[in-house]
Every structure is written in C-alpha cells, then in structure tokens.
C-alpha cells in the first residue's frame, strides 16, 4: 500500500505537467497564432522631399533594422515555444555597407561587421544570413553586392580578400572571380544585356571591367586629380544610357565615363554648398536617369539630372526617419524604390521616387 501510494505520488506531478503541456498546446494552436504584419506601414502624414508647396519627389517608406521587421506570421506552436523557451532574438546588422535587390522582393545587404550577407524576403517575410561554412574560406571584408539576374547569382565584393564571390540564390558559394586581378574591390555593378561587371578597385584607383566569367576586359583611371583620373573610387553604377558613374571619393566628385571607359565629364567638387561633395559614396540612377549620390559626411543624398545639374537633396544627420549616420551604398530597383545602407545607424532605409503627378 505505502509503496504503491508513494509510486502514485511521484507520478502525479509528471501527469499534471504533461496534461498542462497538452492543454497549452491546444490553446495556443487554436488561439495564439498571428497573421503576418505589414513590413512597411504607410504613415498617416507621409514624410516627403521637397516639402510643400513644392511637388514632392521623394517619399520615406520605412526601414529594415533586424529580422523582426519582416513581421512574419506566427503559428500557435511558435507562441508555445516562446512561452516555454523565450522568444527568438531578432538578427540585426552590424555595419551594412552595400545593398541591392533581386529586382523584386528579396533584399541583399553586405555587412562587413557580420562578414556575411543579410537576406530579407519581403514576399515570404523570411530572413537568412549567408556565410560560408566553418570548414570553408570565409568572407573577409564584404563591402558591396550586385544582382546578376541573367545568371541567377549574387556578386559580393570582398575588399579584404581582393576578390568577388559568386553566390547562388540559395546562398551557396558558386566560386570567385577577380583574384589576382583586383587589389581592393569595393563597389560593383552589373551591366544589363552584356553582363559586364564594373568594379571600383580602391587599391588600384581604377575601374576594372570584367566579363561575366571574370576575365579582365579593360581598366581605366589611375591615381590623380586630372580628367579621367581617380582618387580612391568607392562605388560605381551604370546609368540608363550605359555610362559608367563613379564616386571618385577623394577627388570629391562624380566622374562619368562612356561604356568603353572614355572620360566624359564630372559633377561637383569639394565644398559644403549644394552640388558640392565632402565624401561621395554610393551612386545609382532611377528610371528617368536621375543620378543619386550618397554623401557620407553630409549625411544626405543629392540628385542630379543626366547633364549634372543639381535637382534636390534629402536627408540630414540623425537617427530618425530620413536621417543618416555615415551612409554608404545605394540601390534603386525597377519600381524606383531607393534602398540606402545607413551604416552607423545599422539599418537599411527605403524611399520611393515619385514621378510627376504621383501621389505622395
């Protein structure tokens, strides 16, 4: 009797715990699930540039700071796991330098601090970070990313490794290009149609053009301040007319070259007036071929027409919406969404270019 009773006394707490677990599972599975949230919630009063009474041309959309900003749906089992083990910590960025998209809803961010690529999927609201396996060669100093849709791959420049990594859209390393050709690659861009890769080689003070396979096609520049010379070029982009646009950072200007590398013109010079630069970094072109130049020291973005005339600027120093702290890379997708790596704020800020007549 005593032995049997004692055995029952020992078993009862376990039965109660199991019953509570089953009950909690049933309750959470039925009542704790949540629908996916809206990634970028429209503001009641849109933040736009320029302000009224001028017609707005740039609208603030939102920011990506961590994996939690994707606001994915959560099942009842997810909620139960949170209750039992604590909610999984959102994965944030350390030093985002470069950004691009796949032309649709996947956002890729080169993070030199994390030594990896953050992947934010706005459609599925899922997050991943791409890094080589422990037994594989590692990214040393990833700086910029470029999407090559024709070959279904992502290109990642590694300034510390002196090469460009080619990644499949599942994150697996396909190979490398540029080793032995590049010194310290920074910004990269892929030309539509030809697939040529333009690389801003900071160490060589040149722009290096590579074939899609990684063979050197040509190079131009060389250190100096004269026409066609470069001084620590950091980022590069192709505009709609095929020109190669280079952030010639320590010459404090944007240099423009023809598709074959022939120098055409430059925009800006050192100064603190509109149209001047302090530390130009990321460069991009929208669907109407306006040129956008990120200035890391001014914490702002300046817009120029294709001929180099200043149109407007937006941004200022700070941590709020539309404010920057040492911004770097910029990317403009086919829908004219503007993605900016706000490096020291550890986030990606998103804006929308508004065509004439568009509602803010």
Secondary structure, DSSP 8 states (H G I E B T S, - for coil): -HHHHHHHHHHHHHHHHHHHHHHHHHHHHHHS-B----SS---SS--EES-TTS---EEEEEEE-BGGGG---B-HHHHHHHHHH------B-S-EEEEEE-SSSEEEEEETTTTEEEEEETTTTEEEEE---TTS---SSEEEEEEEGGGTEEEEEETTTTEEEEEETTS-EEEEE-TTT-SSEEEEEE-TTT--EEEEETTTTEEEEE-TTS-EEEEEE-BSSSTT-BSSEEEEEE-TTS-EEEEEGGGTEEEEE-TTS-EEEEE--BSSSTT-BSSEEEEEE-TT--EEEEETTTTEEEEE-TTS-EEEEE-EESSSTTEESSEEEEEE-TT-EEEEEEGGGTEEEEEEE--TT---
